[in-house]
Amino acid sequence: MRARNRVASRERRKKILRLAKGYWGARSKLLRQAKDHVAKALQYAYRDRRQRKRMSRRLWIVRINAAARQEGTTYSRLMHALRTKHIQINRKLLAEFAMNQPELFRALVRRALS
């Protein structure tokens, strides 16, 4: 009789079923379905960690553009002006200022466009 290492194989199955906990129906109960859906979930998680960064940047740009238009300019003109004046500020902070500190954002816009 050959050794099958039941401890390791049981642990492998339990690991997959633990990861599938909360899935609907057979996806959380049966190994084959659980394996497929856990693999797909891990692919989505990998992809979406990158997409979250993209979506954040898009949101910051929308917020900066909205605030810039209230100041009489556009996002692209503002970013160009900031670059030419060597004002190095990232979009995340700029969006934060646009939302929560409009007077500081207004000062930055005036400084960049002057």
Secondary structure, DSSP 4 states (H G I P E B T S, - for coil): -----HHHHHHHHHHHHHHTTT-SGGGGTSHHHHHHHHHHHHHHHHHHHHHHHHHHHHHHHHHHHHHHHHTTS-HHHHHHHHHHTT----HHHHHHHHHH-HHHHHHHHHHHH-
